[in-house]
Amino acid sequence: MKKINYFLTFLVFNFSLFAQITGPKISALSPEFDFGDVKEGIVLKHNFVISNTGGQVLQISKVKASCGCTAAKPSRNEIKPNDTTSINVSFDTSRRMGQQQKYVYIFSNDSENPQYRLSFKANIISSNVGISNGDPEIKLSKYSQNFGNVKEGQILKTTVEISNIGKSVLEISEIKSSCGCTATFMKDRSLKPNEKSNLNIDFNTKDLKGPIVRTVTLISNDPQFPSRVVTLIANIEKE
């Protein structure tokens, strides 16, 4: 009789353990994001990538943002195992100053983490600090690119338009790419006021698997934003 009880206890324990392993599990590639120093009055935007690393479908029931920021509904409310979705967050810095930290809460059917927290922060400075009328000012057509689900081995491509909306020549002194990415300018790295150039980015997915984030960083003589980052996101599937 004792052997039967031990056997039943063993079965119940392993069944519970199996359920935990195969249940939905929420995670984020980067649950925290730092905008750094930003000028007051700018609307900040960031794309959080959410993945399901469990064995069952993850269902997102609600997304709630702390005061002062807005979180859009995820691109998909149901996420299959090893799949991803994205949540776009925006924060209006108008009439704010100094260090700011905001939170976004995701409610789901992950039994171990039913309320998952994302966060971002920024140091908001006066729009007049460190800027003169004659300075260059860099502007990017986009700051992130989500390629979604792609097959391993593909070369992913995107183009970012770089503009100088300032009053003097903008000099791009350096381009830093994380592993697997290359970035090249169509024109010279010096842009006169109101001049534009395209930055072509290639992302090689060879030998990669699952949710991946890569970055391309532009270093320039813009006194307000000396570095600008383009974030590349993809969920890479093996053939």
C-alpha positions in Angstrom: 0.0 0.0 0.0 2.8 2.3 0.9 4.5 1.6 -2.5 1.2 2.6 -4.3 1.0 5.9 -2.3 4.6 6.7 -3.0 4.0 6.0 -6.7 0.9 8.2 -6.8 2.8 11.0 -5.0 5.6 10.6 -7.6 3.1 10.8 -10.4 1.4 13.9 -9.0 4.7 15.7 -8.4 6.0 15.0 -11.9 2.7 16.0 -13.5 2.8 19.3 -11.6 6.4 19.8 -12.6 5.6 19.0 -16.3 2.7 21.4 -16.2 5.0 24.2 -14.9 7.6 23.4 -17.6 5.2 23.4 -20.5 3.0 26.3 -19.4 3.2 29.7 -21.0 6.1 31.9 -19.8 6.4 35.6 -20.5 9.7 37.3 -21.0 11.2 40.4 -22.7 14.4 40.7 -24.6 15.1 44.0 -22.8 12.6 44.7 -19.9 14.4 48.0 -19.1 15.3 50.8 -21.5 17.2 54.1 -20.9 16.6 57.0 -23.2 19.5 58.9 -21.6 19.4 62.8 -21.8 16.5 64.1 -23.8 15.1 67.6 -24.5 11.9 68.6 -22.7 8.9 68.6 -25.1 9.9 65.5 -27.1 7.6 62.5 -27.3 9.8 59.5 -26.6 8.9 56.2 -28.2 10.2 52.6 -27.6 9.2 49.2 -28.9 9.4 46.4 -26.3 9.6 42.9 -27.7 7.7 40.2 -25.6 8.4 36.5 -26.1 6.8 33.3 -24.9 9.5 30.9 -23.8 7.0 28.4 -22.4 5.3 25.4 -23.9 1.7 26.7 -24.3 0.0 29.7 -25.8 0.6 32.9 -23.8 -2.5 35.1 -23.6 -2.1 38.8 -22.8 -5.3 40.1 -21.2 -4.4 43.7 -20.4 -1.5 46.2 -20.7 -1.4 49.1 -18.2 1.0 52.1 -18.2 1.9 54.3 -15.3 0.8 58.0 -15.3 2.2 60.1 -18.1 2.9 57.4 -20.7 0.8 55.5 -23.2 1.2 51.8 -24.1 -0.4 50.6 -27.2 -2.1 47.2 -27.3 0.3 44.4 -28.3 0.5 43.5 -32.0 -0.9 40.1 -31.0 -2.7 39.1 -27.8 -2.0 35.4 -28.2 1.6 34.3 -28.6 2.6 30.7 -29.5 5.6 29.1 -27.9 8.9 30.6 -29.1 7.0 33.4 -30.8 7.1 37.2 -30.1 4.8 40.2 -30.1 5.6 43.9 -29.6 4.3 46.7 -27.4 4.9 50.3 -28.4 5.3 52.8 -25.5 5.2 56.6 -25.8 6.0 59.2 -23.2 5.4 63.0 -23.6 8.1 64.9 -21.8 6.3 68.3 -22.0 6.4 70.2 -18.7 8.7 67.6 -17.1 12.2 67.9 -15.9 15.0 65.8 -14.4 15.1 62.0 -13.9 11.9 60.2 -14.9 11.1 56.5 -14.6 7.9 54.9 -15.8 6.4 51.4 -15.8 4.3 49.3 -18.1 2.5 46.2 -16.7 1.5 43.2 -18.8 -1.2 40.9 -17.4 -1.2 37.4 -18.9 -2.0 33.7 -18.2 1.6 33.1 -17.0 0.8 31.5 -13.6 4.3 32.2 -12.3 4.4 35.9 -13.4 0.8 37.0 -14.1 1.8 40.7 -13.9 5.0 41.3 -15.8 6.7 44.7 -15.4 8.6 46.7 -18.1 10.3 50.0 -17.3 12.0 52.9 -19.0 13.7 56.0 -17.8 15.0 59.4 -19.1 16.8 62.4 -17.8 14.8 65.4 -19.2 16.8 68.6 -19.7 15.7 72.1 -20.7 15.2 72.6 -24.4 17.7 75.5 -24.2 20.5 73.7 -22.4 23.7 73.3 -24.5 22.1 74.2 -27.8 22.8 77.3 -29.8 21.1 78.5 -33.0 24.1 77.5 -35.1 24.4 73.9 -34.0 23.8 70.9 -36.2 20.9 68.6 -35.2 20.5 65.0 -36.3 17.1 63.4 -37.0 16.4 59.8 -38.0 13.4 58.6 -39.9 13.1 55.6 -37.5 14.8 54.4 -34.4 13.7 50.7 -34.5 12.9 48.0 -37.0 11.0 44.9 -36.1 11.4 42.2 -38.8 9.1 39.8 -37.0 9.5 36.0 -37.7 12.2 35.3 -40.3 14.1 32.2 -41.4 17.7 31.6 -40.2 20.2 32.5 -42.9 18.4 35.5 -44.3 20.0 38.9 -44.8 17.6 41.4 -43.4 17.7 44.9 -44.9 16.4 48.3 -43.8 17.1 51.9 -44.7 17.1 54.8 -42.3 17.0 58.4 -43.6 19.4 60.7 -41.7 18.6 64.4 -41.8 20.4 67.5 -40.5 17.7 69.9 -39.3 20.2 72.2 -37.6 22.0 75.3 -38.7 25.5 74.0 -39.3 27.3 71.0 -40.9 26.5 67.7 -39.3 29.5 65.3 -39.1 28.9 61.6 -38.6 32.2 60.6 -37.0 31.6 56.9 -36.3 29.1 54.1 -36.9 29.1 51.3 -34.4 27.3 48.0 -35.3 26.7 45.1 -33.0 27.7 41.6 -34.2 26.1 40.5 -37.4 25.2 44.0 -38.7 26.8 46.2 -41.3 25.8 49.9 -42.0 26.8 52.0 -44.9 26.0 55.6 -46.0 24.8 56.3 -49.6 26.5 59.7 -49.5 29.2 61.5 -47.6 29.0 61.5 -43.8 29.0 65.3 -43.8 25.5 66.8 -44.1 24.8 70.4 -44.7 21.7 72.1 -43.1 18.5 70.5 -44.5 20.5 67.9 -46.3 19.6 64.2 -46.1 21.4 60.8 -46.6 20.3 57.2 -46.4 21.9 54.7 -44.0 21.6 51.1 -45.4 21.7 48.4 -42.7 22.2 44.7 -43.3 21.5 42.1 -40.6 22.9 38.6 -41.1 20.8 36.0 -39.3 23.2 33.0 -40.1 23.6 30.7 -37.1 21.2 32.7 -35.0 18.0 31.4 -33.3 15.1 32.8 -31.4 14.4 36.5 -30.4 17.4 38.6 -31.3 18.2 42.3 -30.8 21.0 44.2 -32.5 21.9 47.9 -32.6 23.5 50.4 -34.9 24.8 53.5 -33.2 25.6 56.8 -34.9 28.2 59.2 -33.3 28.0 62.8 -34.5 28.8 66.4 -33.5 25.2 67.1 -32.5 25.7 68.6 -29.0 22.3 67.6 -27.8 22.3 64.0 -29.1 25.9 63.0 -29.8 24.8 59.3 -30.2 21.7 58.0 -31.8 20.7 54.3 -31.8 18.7 52.2 -34.3 17.4 49.0 -32.8 16.9 45.9 -34.9 14.5 43.1 -33.7 13.8 39.7 -35.2 12.6 36.3 -34.1 14.7 33.8 -36.1 13.4 30.4 -36.9 15.5 27.4 -38.0 14.7 25.8 -41.3 
